[in-house]
Each structure stands twice: as structure tokens, then as C-alpha cells.
């Protein structure tokens, strides 16, 4: 709270003896610094954020594009911006440069950092 960081999305996973929390925030570097200063283990990880239609099959179409080129999704989470209209799928992939090029070639919008952080 004191760092004035806005958490846009979050996942929490239990890994037996510890937990992993992943945060999508409006200022990743500031959030990282604040967490480290408070004694938390923290890392910055690049993700692709893709705007998709919020409808049945929207995510399936995105994943089919990646699968056709054997681009592996290593981690992912999504959230809805406007119900029935727009969602965002954030993912870590094994080839982010090729994934970005491929998705853009298929007409999907890969969000720039500024777009993602200020949704």
C-alpha cells in the first residue's frame, strides 16, 4: 500500500513448503523493489499479454495458433476486461519473439507494456 502499486491481476499457488504469488501490476520495477525491500524473494518475468474476445472458443483459437508452430506455453493466466467483449490472456512462452510475430500476423493484439499496466 505504501508504494502505491496497483495490482491488476494475481495468482497464488501452493508448492508444499512454500507458496508462489504472481502479480500483474501497474509498475513492475517499483513492485519488485518494494517486495525485495520487505524481505520477499521476488523476480521480474516477461509475459505476453494478448487481447482476445471474451467468448467461447476465443482462448482455443489463440492456443491453436501457437500449437501449430510448436510454441509452448510455460505459464498462463487470464482475466476479463469487459464481460462478453474483451479478455486478456497473459502467458510465458518458450519463444516470445516468434509468438508475438505469429499472433500479430493472425490479427491478434499483443499488448504493449503501457497498455497492459494501465488497463
N, C-alpha and C positions, 0 to 999 in steps of 0.2 A: 504494500500500500504506500509506503513512504517513497518508493521510487516512481510512483505514478505510472506504472506499467499496466496496460490494458490487456488482459488475457482474452484472446479471441476464440480459442478452442483448446481443449485439454483431453488427454487420455492418461489413465492410470492403470498399470499392470503390476500384479504381484508375481515376484520371482523367488518364491520360497523364503529366503532370508533377507530379502530387500525388495523394494518397490522401484518402479521406473515411472516417472511422470514426464510426459511430453507436453510442451506448451507451445501454442502458436500465439505470439504476442505482437504488439504494435511496434516494439523496439527491441529486437533480439539481442543486440550487443549490450544495451543497458540492462536487460533482464539477466543476461549471463553474468555480468559484473556484479549485480545485486545478489544473485544466488551464491556466487563464489565468496563474496564478502561476508555472507551469513554462514559460511562453512559447508555449503552443499556442493557435492560433486555435480558439475554441470558441463555440458558440451553444446556447441552450436552445430547443427546438422542441416545441410541444404536439402530442401524438398522442392518438388514441382507442385504447383497448385493449378489445377485445371478447372475452369468453369464449365459445368455441364448442365443440361436441362434436368430439373427435378421431376423425373417421370420414370415409370417402369422401363427398364432397358437402357437408360442413359449411361449408367456405370458399365454395363455389359459391353456396350459399343466401344467405350474408351479402352477397356481391358482387351477386347478383341484386336484392336489396332496394335497394341503393344505386344500381345502374344504372337501375332502374325510375323513380327520381326524378332521374336525371342528376346524381348526386353523384359527382364524380371523385376517384379515389384517386391522390394525388400521389406517395406513397412508402409502402412497407409491408414488414413482416417478421413472421414468426410463430414461435412455439415451443410445444412440447408441455409441459404440466404433468404430466398423468397419461396415459401411453400408452393409447390406446383409449378414453379418457374425456373429458379436458379439454385444450384448447389455448387459446392466446391469440393473437389477431391484432392487431398494433399498426399503426396507419396514420395518415398525414397526409391529410386530405381538404380539398376546397375549400370545404365548408360544414359545419364541425364541429357547430354548434348543431343544424342540421336533421338531420344524420346521427345524432346522439345521440338526438334525439326519435324519429326514424323506427325506428332499431334497437330502442329500448326498446318502442315500440308493437308491434313484431313479436316481443316476448318475449325478445330477446337482452339479455344483461347487459353493459353498458358499465361497465368497472371504474373505480372512483374512484381517485384518485392513491394513497391509502394502501393500497388493495387491490393495486394494481399493483406498487408499490415493495416490498411485503413478501410477495410470492408465495413 
